[in-house]
Every structure is written in structure tokens, then in C-alpha cells.
Amino acid sequence: MADVYHGSPIYFTEFKLKPHFLSGPKPAVFATSSKGVALVMGTYNWKDKDADFGSIDTDNFYLGEMWDGAFNKFWKGVPLYLYVLDSKGFKNIPGLKSFEVVSYEQPKIKKIIHISDAYKEIVESGEVELIPYKIYKHMSL
């Protein structure tokens, strides 16, 4: 597996493994094989009522704006850090999508990239189709 990514609004130089309902009783770190997905998830504070994130298949992701202005509030101009991680120790487990991986060990950070505008980077990644509310409200996926 190539490098994996983790997005966060918080700068740190070492991961702290944390318990999560998807990882079972063990503390873990989650990452993804998609830079675009890490950027979407990295802003943390959005909820399903704000945006609909999903995939058509393994490699085609979308982010639908659930109300007018959600992209502006949660991604446009929002800074975050993109952590490029060595994939050693990461694996897919039941309950995760194929592009999501978990590690129960301290991952090695290969690179930390400061992102000044999450929205711009998501667009430039070419990995996530952003669907504005004006269009998304008429769609059914």
C-alpha cells in the first residue's frame, strides 16, 4: 500500500491513539488512501445535516452541500493539516469502507502539509466531486 493520509485542524508531531466505536476496544488512528477524503474529513466539525459524503464506487467520491452556504462554512478558506503517513501497520477492518484504514500502532508521519484553504485543495485533488446545494437538492443518489 502506498502512503495514507489523515486530515486534522490541529497541528501535532505525533499521533495519540484514541478509542473509537469502529476500532473496537483498542485505541487506534484512522487514515485513508485518498488525499481528497482526508481533506473532507479533516475539518471535523461538519455533520450529516451539513453535507452528504459518499462514494459511487471505490474511487469516485462526492460531497453534496445539504444547505446553501455549508461549503463556505466548513471548507472554503478553512485551514487544516494533511498528514502523510507510512502505510505500515494500517489495515482495513470490517465496518470500514475500502479506502479507510486503521492502525493500532503509532504511525510514522512522513510529511505534514499546512493547507490554507481546504475547499481549494479538495477541488485540486480531483478526487471528490463537490455538488453545490442548488444542484444537490434536485438529485437523488
C-alpha positions in Angstrom: 0.0 0.0 0.0 1.2 3.5 -0.8 1.2 6.3 1.7 -2.0 7.1 3.5 -3.5 10.4 4.7 -5.1 11.9 7.7 -6.5 15.4 7.9 -6.9 17.5 11.0 -7.4 21.1 12.0 -4.8 20.5 14.8 -1.0 20.5 14.3 0.9 17.8 16.1 4.1 15.9 15.5 3.0 12.5 17.0 -0.3 10.7 16.9 -2.2 9.8 20.0 -4.1 6.6 19.6 -7.7 7.0 20.7 -10.6 4.7 21.2 -13.3 4.8 18.6 -16.5 2.7 18.2 -15.3 1.4 14.8 -11.9 0.2 16.1 -13.4 -1.9 18.9 -11.9 -1.7 22.4 -8.4 -0.8 21.1 -7.2 2.8 20.7 -6.4 3.5 17.1 -5.6 6.0 14.3 -7.7 6.2 11.2 -6.4 7.2 7.7 -7.4 6.9 4.1 -5.8 6.1 0.8 -7.4 9.3 -0.7 -6.0 12.7 -0.2 -9.3 14.3 -1.1 -11.2 12.2 1.5 -8.7 13.2 4.2 -9.2 16.8 3.3 -13.0 16.5 3.5 -12.9 14.7 6.9 -10.1 16.9 8.3 -12.3 19.8 9.2 -14.1 17.6 11.8 -17.0 20.0 12.8 -19.4 19.3 9.9 -22.3 16.8 10.4 -24.5 14.8 8.1 -27.1 17.6 8.2 -24.5 19.9 6.6 -23.1 17.7 3.8 -23.6 14.3 2.3 -20.3 12.5 1.8 -20.2 9.2 -0.1 -18.8 7.2 -2.9 -20.3 6.0 -6.1 -17.6 3.2 -6.2 -14.2 2.7 -4.7 -12.5 5.7 -6.4 -15.3 8.2 -7.1 -16.3 10.4 -4.1 -18.9 13.1 -3.8 -19.7 15.8 -1.2 -23.2 17.2 -1.5 -24.0 20.5 0.1 -27.1 20.0 2.2 -27.9 23.7 2.6 -26.8 26.8 0.8 -23.5 28.1 2.4 -22.3 24.8 4.0 -19.3 24.6 1.8 -18.4 28.2 2.8 -18.8 27.5 6.5 -16.9 24.2 6.7 -14.4 24.1 3.9 -13.8 27.4 2.0 -10.9 29.3 3.5 -10.6 26.7 6.3 -7.1 25.8 7.3 -6.0 22.3 8.2 -3.1 20.0 8.2 -2.7 17.0 5.9 -0.6 14.2 7.5 1.1 11.9 5.0 1.7 8.6 6.8 3.7 5.5 6.2 1.1 2.8 5.5 2.9 0.2 7.5 0.6 -1.1 10.2 -2.6 0.2 8.6 -5.3 -2.2 7.6 -8.9 -2.3 6.6 -11.3 -3.9 9.1 -15.0 -4.8 9.0 -17.2 -1.7 9.2 -14.8 0.5 7.2 -15.1 1.4 3.5 -12.4 0.1 1.2 -10.5 3.4 1.2 -10.4 3.6 5.0 -7.7 2.0 7.1 -6.9 1.8 10.8 -3.7 1.3 12.8 -3.4 0.1 16.4 0.2 1.2 16.4 1.8 4.7 16.4 2.1 5.6 12.7 5.1 7.2 11.2 4.5 10.8 10.0 6.4 11.2 6.7 5.2 14.7 6.0 3.0 17.4 7.4 1.4 19.8 4.9 -0.3 23.0 6.0 -3.4 23.6 4.0 -4.7 27.2 4.0 -8.0 26.5 2.1 -9.5 23.0 2.4 -12.0 23.7 -0.3 -9.4 24.7 -2.8 -7.3 21.6 -2.1 -10.3 19.3 -2.3 -11.1 20.7 -5.8 -7.4 20.4 -6.8 -7.1 16.9 -5.6 -9.6 15.8 -8.3 -10.8 13.0 -6.0 -14.1 14.4 -4.7 -16.9 15.8 -6.8 -18.3 18.9 -4.9 -22.1 19.3 -5.6 -23.5 22.7 -4.5 -26.8 22.8 -2.8 -28.6 24.4 -5.8 -27.8 21.3 -7.8 -27.7 18.7 -5.0 -31.3 19.5 -3.7 -32.6 18.1 -7.0 -30.6 14.9 -7.0 -31.2 11.6 -5.5 -28.1 9.4 -5.1 
